[in-house]
Amino acid sequence: MNTEWRYAWSKPQVTGDLKTQVQDFYVEEQLGFEPDGKGEFCYVFIEKQGVNTDFLAKRLAQVAGISANKVTYSGVKDRHACTRQWFCLHVLNQEPDLSTIQEAFREPESVRVIAQLKHSKKLRTGTHFANRFVIRLRNLQGDLEDLRSRLNLIQKGGVPNYYGPQRFGINGNNLHNGRDFVLQGRKSQRKLSKNQSFWLSAIRSWCFNQALDAQIENGMWARLCDQDIAQFQTTDEQFRVNDMSALLHNKVMEGKISPVLPLISAGWENGTGPQRKESIESTLAEEQDLIAGLLSFDLSRDSRLARLVPIKMAWELLGEMEDHKQLIVEFSLPKGCFATSVLREMIDYKDKSVEKHHENIDSQ
């Protein structure tokens, strides 16, 4: 299955290394609200390195003396990075002592509790508002003027909001397994296993990427068409485009509003306008068996921005006159979006962590 999708701004002319060190990829989860300081839930803000999110949740449960299903989190964060994220412990108004949490890990794994606050509501998957990234790319080689131009293009015009390679597994294993699984259709109403859920998600995401890839070629990815569904970049608010006014055109050009693409589900055609519907149908015309398989799982209606414009993006080039040039770039992205989809438009990077580890993680 194809995983080589088009670039919006052509293939980068600069190469570089990503995640040479764990600290080169920093992610901080932004809740979008403050815990209210009361209630039966304990919110814990943790900095971790070299630790899987789900594994850390289980260790938190052990240290707090509660069952693993009493610990939740909003998003999965990369093990091979320095990340800060919130966990929620259902402790019935008690104050768990987490001072010994580091003892559950060994070097180079690191876990540090930054804040511990009460809240009246449970933290659920997808609750957080955004993620803030600070990323260092090392050993830059190539045309730095091309890189500068790309940084400005991305800041103003955004990038295709592809699902990142993490979604598809090491060597595309989630796609290979997912295709076989989905083509069989749903065999029972039993709850899917964790692996089956990964496979199903990977195939649905692949269909989205395929449709977006085609719309980059025809220019639809960053413009609105009549009857499209549009969304603001910084909120979940969506609306149907009934009038392409000058004001709306201006907001699109400013990167404040972009079209969405529906994910495959029953009635997905109603989630976009006729031109975009025709484009998606044409792109996936040879995958009708796969589409039928997806529809058999009664997936919920959902959509995703076609264009991703990084929030408060800034950068600095270091050592331009030296052999070891570096780029430090920071930006925020809405939940569910991939920093790697931004980076791929900047630099033809090599993920150094892949050389050291092989782990399948989902989106951040």
ABEGO torsion letter per residue (X at the ends): XBABBBBAAEBBABBBBBGABAAABBBBBBAGBBBAGBEABBBBBBBBBGBBAAAAAAAAAAAAGBBAAABBBABBBBABBBBBBBBBBBAGGBBBBAAAAAAABBOABBBBBABBBBBABBBBBGABABBBBBBBBBGBBEBAAAAAAAAAAAAAAEBBBBBBAAAAEBGGAAAAAAAAAAAAEBABABBBBAAAAAAAAAAAAAAAAAAAAAAAAAGAAABBBBGBBBBBAABABBBBBABBBAAAAAAAAAGABBBBBBBBBBGAAAABBAAAAAAAAAAAAAAAAAAAAAAAAGBBBBBBBABBBBBGBBBBBBGAABABBBBBBBBBBBBGBBAAAAAAAABBBBBAAAAABBBBBBBX
